[in-house]
Amino acid sequence: MADKKEIERLEDIAFEVRSKLLYLCGTYEGAVHIGGDLSAADLMTALWNYGLKNNPNNIQDPGRDRFILSKGHSAVLMYIVMALRGFWDFDQMVKTYGKLDSAYGMHPCRVQLPALECSSGSLGQGLAMAVGMAISARNKGEKHRIVCFMGDGETAEGSVWEAATVANSQKLGNLVVVVDRNKQFMTSYSEELITLEPYSDKWAAFGFNVIQIDGHHMGQIMDALDALPTVDSHQPTAIIANTLKGKGVVFMEHNLGWHAGRLSEADYQKAIASLRKHYPREAGKE
């Protein structure tokens, strides 16, 4: 079972991550993919501050875990989490985000940010890249994990299941897929236009070790990461994290209108107040 103090530490970081997401959404002149960033915030926080072996002071460490953001439109979330982890400066990221020649674009670019493993943004392609990395690592006898972070919407792509077939066929126990299962696409809800259920059963049928969790319960996230099989095992793992798009901001939750957007000053204040109510330790500070 996850340590209580460690759970609280990660929850506090997740609160800070969400607060900074809202700040950027209120200061950037364009739209931010805020809904899916909020649904994935707890997962991303736990990965970069607990689950992944990565050192911001040695980004080329050959023993580091490889992280693939297949859900490339959640780049802002990743930028913030990695900034808090020490990979780059948060204020500089906010100042330059989305501007011409900025290292911090709407989708991540490895040319601009060498700490990343790949550029991404074309949905449905991340898992294939992760599978290739996992095969390469195994063939070289390397002992790190390859973690592919996905949205459930992109798993409607056939290329995802082609890659999943290869992962099982190659017995890639060093591969971990984390799915932000918020059941909401850009313009519709899951199961309205595309039937994904029985979702976890699909991953199991493709040969994956499946772990289902509440993607907003930090203890469950940590337990899932602790329960991963050894890197030299022979079965890839899929962590299916059930989440809520817009989590923490009541007027954004389960709201198709907040796939992406910008906050006015009034909405920013409402959003921050709503967020504090979700975090008892923060609400108690008022």
C-alpha positions as CSV (number, residue, x, y, z in Angstrom):
1,M,0.0,0.0,0.0
2,A,1.2,3.5,-0.9
3,D,2.7,5.6,1.9
4,K,0.3,8.2,3.3
5,K,2.9,11.0,3.4
6,E,4.0,10.2,-0.1
7,I,0.3,10.3,-1.3
8,E,-0.1,13.7,0.3
9,R,3.1,15.0,-1.3
10,L,2.0,14.0,-4.7
11,E,-1.5,15.3,-4.2
12,D,0.0,18.7,-3.2
13,I,2.1,18.7,-6.4
14,A,-1.0,17.8,-8.4
15,F,-2.8,20.8,-6.9
16,E,0.1,23.0,-7.9
17,V,0.1,21.5,-11.4
18,R,-3.6,22.2,-11.9
19,S,-3.2,25.7,-10.5
20,K,-0.5,26.5,-13.0
21,L,-2.6,25.0,-15.8
22,L,-5.4,27.4,-15.0
23,Y,-2.9,30.3,-14.8
24,L,-1.6,29.5,-18.3
25,C,-5.1,29.1,-19.6
26,G,-6.0,32.5,-18.2
27,T,-2.9,34.3,-19.5
28,Y,-2.2,32.7,-22.9
29,E,-4.0,34.5,-25.7
30,G,-4.9,31.3,-27.5
31,A,-6.7,28.2,-26.5
32,V,-5.2,25.6,-24.2
33,H,-6.2,21.9,-24.2
34,I,-7.3,22.3,-20.6
35,G,-10.0,19.6,-20.3
36,G,-7.7,16.6,-21.0
37,D,-4.8,18.2,-19.1
38,L,-7.0,18.3,-16.0
39,S,-8.1,14.7,-16.4
40,A,-4.5,13.5,-16.8
41,A,-2.9,15.8,-14.1
42,D,-2.8,13.2,-11.3
43,L,-1.4,10.5,-13.5
44,M,1.3,12.7,-15.0
45,T,2.2,14.0,-11.6
46,A,2.7,10.5,-10.2
47,L,4.7,9.3,-13.2
48,W,7.2,12.1,-13.2
49,N,7.5,12.4,-9.4
50,Y,7.2,8.7,-8.4
51,G,7.1,6.2,-11.2
52,L,9.7,7.2,-13.8
53,K,13.5,6.9,-13.3
54,N,14.6,10.2,-14.8
55,N,17.1,12.8,-13.6
56,P,16.7,16.4,-14.8
57,N,20.5,16.9,-14.3
58,N,21.4,14.0,-16.6
59,I,18.8,13.9,-19.4
60,Q,20.9,11.5,-21.5
61,D,21.4,8.9,-18.8
62,P,21.2,5.6,-20.7
63,G,19.4,4.0,-17.7
64,R,16.6,6.5,-17.7
65,D,13.0,5.4,-18.4
66,R,11.6,6.6,-21.7
67,F,8.4,8.5,-21.7
68,I,6.3,8.9,-24.9
69,L,3.4,11.4,-24.8
70,S,1.2,9.9,-27.5
71,K,-1.5,12.2,-26.4
72,G,0.5,15.1,-27.7
73,H,-2.1,17.8,-27.2
74,S,-1.4,17.4,-23.4
75,A,2.0,19.0,-23.9
76,V,1.2,21.9,-21.6
77,L,0.6,19.5,-18.8
78,M,3.8,17.7,-19.4
79,Y,5.7,21.0,-19.6
80,I,4.4,22.1,-16.3
81,V,5.0,18.8,-14.5
82,M,8.6,18.6,-15.9
83,A,9.2,22.2,-15.0
84,L,8.3,21.5,-11.4
85,R,10.5,18.4,-11.5
86,G,13.4,20.7,-12.5
87,F,13.8,20.0,-16.3
88,W,13.3,23.7,-17.2
89,D,12.0,27.0,-15.9
90,F,8.3,27.4,-15.5
91,D,8.2,31.2,-15.9
92,Q,10.2,31.0,-19.1
93,M,7.8,28.4,-20.4
94,V,4.8,30.5,-19.7
95,K,6.5,33.6,-21.1
96,T,7.3,32.0,-24.4
97,Y,4.5,29.3,-24.8
98,G,3.0,29.1,-28.2
99,K,5.1,31.9,-29.7
100,L,7.2,31.8,-32.9
101,D,10.4,29.8,-32.3
102,S,9.4,28.9,-28.7
103,A,10.6,25.6,-27.4
104,Y,7.1,25.1,-25.9
105,G,4.6,24.5,-28.6
106,M,1.0,23.2,-28.5
107,H,2.6,19.8,-29.3
108,P,6.0,18.7,-28.0
109,C,9.1,18.9,-30.2
110,R,12.3,17.0,-29.4
111,V,14.4,19.2,-31.6
112,Q,13.5,22.1,-29.2
113,L,13.5,20.1,-26.0
114,P,16.2,17.4,-25.9
115,A,14.9,16.0,-22.6
116,L,12.0,14.6,-24.6
117,E,12.3,11.2,-26.3
118,C,10.3,12.1,-29.4
119,S,8.0,14.7,-31.0
120,S,4.3,13.8,-31.0
121,G,0.9,15.1,-31.8
122,S,-0.4,12.9,-34.5
123,L,-2.8,10.7,-32.5
124,G,-2.4,6.9,-32.7
125,Q,1.3,6.9,-33.4
126,G,2.9,7.0,-30.0
127,L,2.4,3.3,-29.1
128,A,4.2,2.2,-32.3
129,M,7.2,4.4,-31.4
130,A,7.1,3.0,-27.9
131,V,7.0,-0.6,-29.2
132,G,10.1,0.1,-31.4
133,M,12.0,1.6,-28.4
134,A,11.0,-1.4,-26.2
135,I,12.3,-3.9,-28.8
136,S,15.5,-2.0,-29.2
137,A,16.0,-1.8,-25.4
138,R,15.4,-5.5,-25.0
139,N,17.7,-6.4,-27.8
140,K,20.5,-4.3,-26.3
141,G,19.9,-5.8,-22.8
142,E,18.9,-2.5,-21.4
143,K,16.8,-2.5,-18.2
144,H,14.7,0.7,-18.4
145,R,11.0,0.9,-19.0
146,I,9.2,2.6,-21.9
147,V,6.0,4.3,-20.8
148,C,3.5,5.4,-23.4
149,F,0.9,7.9,-22.2
150,M,-2.3,7.8,-24.3
151,G,-5.8,9.3,-24.5
152,D,-8.7,6.8,-24.9
153,G,-9.9,8.7,-28.0
154,E,-6.8,7.9,-30.0
155,T,-7.2,4.2,-29.3
156,A,-10.0,4.2,-31.9
157,E,-7.1,4.3,-34.4
158,G,-6.2,1.0,-36.0
159,S,-2.5,1.7,-35.7
160,V,-2.8,1.4,-31.9
161,W,-4.0,-2.2,-32.1
162,E,-1.4,-3.1,-34.7
163,A,1.2,-1.9,-32.3
164,A,-0.4,-3.7,-29.4
165,T,-0.3,-6.9,-31.4
166,V,3.4,-6.5,-32.0
167,A,4.0,-5.7,-28.3
168,N,2.4,-9.0,-27.3
169,S,4.0,-11.0,-30.0
170,Q,7.5,-9.6,-29.0
171,K,6.7,-10.2,-25.3
172,L,7.6,-6.7,-24.3
173,G,7.5,-6.7,-20.5
174,N,9.4,-3.5,-20.5
175,L,6.5,-1.6,-22.1
176,V,3.8,0.2,-20.1
177,V,0.8,1.9,-21.6
178,V,-1.1,4.4,-19.4
179,V,-4.5,5.4,-20.8
180,D,-6.3,8.5,-19.7
181,R,-9.8,7.0,-20.0
182,N,-11.9,10.1,-19.6
183,K,-14.5,8.8,-22.0
184,Q,-14.7,12.1,-23.8
185,F,-13.4,13.1,-27.3
186,M,-13.1,16.6,-28.8
187,T,-16.7,16.9,-30.0
188,S,-18.5,13.8,-28.5
189,Y,-18.5,11.4,-25.6
190,S,-17.1,7.9,-25.8
191,E,-19.6,5.2,-26.9
192,E,-21.8,7.8,-28.8
193,L,-19.9,7.5,-32.1
194,I,-17.2,5.0,-31.4
195,T,-17.8,2.0,-29.2
196,L,-14.7,1.3,-27.1
197,E,-16.2,-0.9,-24.4
198,P,-15.5,-3.5,-23.1
199,Y,-12.3,-1.4,-23.0
200,S,-10.1,-3.2,-20.6
201,D,-11.1,-6.5,-22.1
202,K,-9.8,-5.4,-25.4
203,W,-6.3,-4.7,-24.0
204,A,-6.4,-8.1,-22.2
205,A,-7.4,-9.8,-25.5
206,F,-4.4,-8.3,-27.1
207,G,-2.2,-10.0,-24.5
208,F,-1.6,-7.1,-22.0
209,N,-1.5,-7.3,-18.3
210,V,-4.3,-5.0,-17.4
211,I,-4.5,-2.8,-14.3
212,Q,-7.7,-0.8,-13.8
213,I,-7.6,2.2,-11.4
214,D,-9.3,5.4,-10.5
215,G,-7.0,7.9,-12.2
216,H,-7.7,10.6,-9.6
217,H,-6.9,8.4,-6.6
218,M,-3.2,9.0,-5.9
219,G,-2.9,5.9,-3.8
220,Q,-4.3,3.7,-6.5
221,I,-2.0,5.3,-9.1
222,M,1.0,4.6,-6.9
223,D,0.0,1.1,-6.2
224,A,-0.4,0.4,-9.9
225,L,3.1,1.7,-10.6
226,D,4.5,-0.4,-7.7
227,A,2.7,-3.5,-9.1
228,L,4.4,-3.3,-12.5
229,P,6.1,-6.5,-13.5
230,T,9.8,-6.6,-13.7
231,V,11.4,-5.1,-16.9
232,D,12.6,-8.6,-18.0
233,S,9.1,-10.1,-17.8
234,H,7.3,-11.2,-21.0
235,Q,4.0,-9.4,-20.9
236,P,3.3,-5.7,-21.7
237,T,1.1,-3.8,-19.2
238,A,-1.8,-1.4,-19.7
239,I,-2.9,0.8,-16.9
240,I,-6.4,1.9,-17.6
241,A,-7.1,5.0,-15.5
242,N,-10.7,6.0,-15.3
243,T,-10.8,9.8,-15.2
244,L,-13.0,12.9,-15.5
245,K,-12.3,15.4,-18.2
246,G,-11.9,18.8,-16.6
247,K,-11.4,17.3,-13.1
248,G,-11.2,19.8,-10.3
249,V,-13.1,22.6,-12.0
250,V,-16.8,22.1,-11.7
251,F,-17.9,24.0,-14.8
252,M,-15.4,22.2,-17.0
253,E,-16.1,18.7,-15.8
254,H,-17.7,16.4,-18.4
255,N,-18.2,19.5,-20.6
256,L,-17.5,19.2,-24.3
257,G,-17.0,23.0,-24.5
258,W,-13.8,22.7,-22.5
259,H,-11.8,20.4,-24.6
260,A,-9.8,23.5,-25.3
261,G,-10.3,27.1,-24.4
262,R,-9.2,30.3,-22.6
263,L,-10.2,31.6,-19.2
264,S,-11.4,35.1,-18.6
265,E,-10.4,36.7,-15.4
266,A,-13.8,36.0,-13.8
267,D,-13.7,32.4,-15.0
268,Y,-10.2,32.0,-13.7
269,Q,-11.2,33.1,-10.2
270,K,-14.2,30.7,-10.3
271,A,-11.9,27.9,-11.5
272,I,-9.3,28.4,-8.8
273,A,-12.1,28.6,-6.1
274,S,-13.5,25.3,-7.4
275,L,-10.1,23.7,-7.5
276,R,-9.4,24.6,-3.8
277,K,-12.6,22.8,-2.8
278,H,-11.3,19.6,-4.3
279,Y,-8.1,19.8,-2.2
280,P,-9.0,19.9,1.6
281,R,-5.5,20.9,2.7
282,E,-5.7,23.9,0.3
283,A,-9.2,24.8,1.2
284,G,-8.2,24.8,4.9
285,K,-5.6,27.5,4.2
286,E,-8.2,30.1,3.3
